[in-house]
């Protein structure tokens, strides 16, 4: 084997070793960052009940997770006054409990306008965003959120 071939192989091995070390430190650093997840709700009260249960389970498994719930269309209904699940329980206390754990709730303004719902009636822990769909896309594309649709 010539010296040139040996040097090429040695260079390739060094490059691979450097890349492997970089990948190990990069993934180790990102493992410490909290998981970011957007839960997308647009189907109504049954989906909301499932989502809130899923989110509670998610936080039990990973209390550091950063969770944002984005709702539009019928998905906003659980954040309106008097909304109840199939068992007759209101959503208010569950939303407040999850908010205290850092979960953010966002509501589509287009939905509020099209359904003629006064924004003041939306649960006070929810933030109104211009568009629910655009917010989901923004969180995924610009902030690196994973997407979950219960």
N, C-alpha and C positions, 0 to 999 in steps of 0.2 A: 504494500500500500504506500502510495506516495505521500510526501509531507503535505502537499496541497489538499489531498483527499482527507487526511487525518485532521488538518486544521478546519476544513469545512465541516466535518462531522463534529468536532469539538465545539465549533461555533454554533452549530445547530442545537447541540445538547445544552449549551449555555443559554441560548435563546429560549428553548423549551423550559428549562429550569426557572429562568427569570419570569416567563409568562405564568408558570404554575404557581410560583411564589406570589406574584401579583394577584392572581385569581383567588388564592387562599386568603390573602389579607383583605381583598375587596369584599369577598363574601362574608368574612368574619366581621368586618365593620358594618355591613348592612344588616347582619343578623341582629345587631343591637338596636337598630332603628325599629320603631313600632310598625306593625303591619297596618296599612291604611286600606279601608274597605268602604265602598259606597254600596248601600242597600237601596235598590231602585223599586219604588212602590207606585203602581198605577192601576191596581185592579179592585180595590175596595177593602172592606173591613176584615174579611177572612184572611186576605193576604197580609194585612197589617198585623193581625193577631199572630199569624205564623212568623212574621218578620220580627216582631218584638220578642217572641219566645226564642227565635234563633239568635238574636242579638244578645239576649241574656246568657244563653249558652256559650256564645262566642266569647263574651267577656269573662265568663267563668273559666274558660280554657285559656284565654289570653287577656288578662286585665290591662295590658298595655296597648291593646289594639286601639287605633283611632278610627272611629266609625261615624260616617255621615249617612243619614237617611234622606234621600231625595224623593219627594212625592209630587205627582201631578195627576190630572184626570181624577178618577175615583179613588186614587191612592191618597188623596188629601183628607178623605172623610174622617179618618180616625183622629185628626187634629182639630175637628170642629166640635162645637158644644153638643153635649148629649150623646156622642158616639159611644156605642156599646158593642162588646164582642158577643159571640153566640151564647155565652153564659149569662149575659146581662150585666157584665162588669164594664164600667167606663174605662176608657184608655188613659184618662188624665193622670192617675197616680203612676202608671207604668211609664208613661212618657217622662214625667217628672223624675222618677227614680233613675231612668237611663240618662237623662240630662245631667243629673248629679254625678254620674259616672263618666261624663265627658262625651256622650253621644250627642251629635248635632242633628237637628231636624231642619230640613229646608223644604219650602213649599213654592210651587210654581205660580207666579203672578198671572200668567196667561190663563191658567185654569180658574183662578179667582175671578178674573175679569169676565171670562166666557160664561161662567156659572153665576155671575153677579153676586159673589160672596164678599162681604165686607172683610177686609184684611184684619180688622180689629177683633173679629170673632175667632180667628185662628189661635190655637194654643200659644200662650205667650213665650214658650221656650223655642218656638219655631221661627226661623228666619225666612223671610220672603225673598225669593230670587226671581229674576226676570223670566227665566224659562227652566223648567225642570229637566227637560231633555238636554238642553245646552249645559246645564250644571253637571249632569252625569258625565257628559263628554269632556267637559273641562277638567273635572276631577281625575278622570282616567288619563287624558292626554297630557295635561300640564302638571298634575301633582302626583301621578303614579299610583292612583288608587286602583285596587282590584275591584271587580264588579260582581255583585251578588244580587240575584233576583229570586226571592223566595217564592 
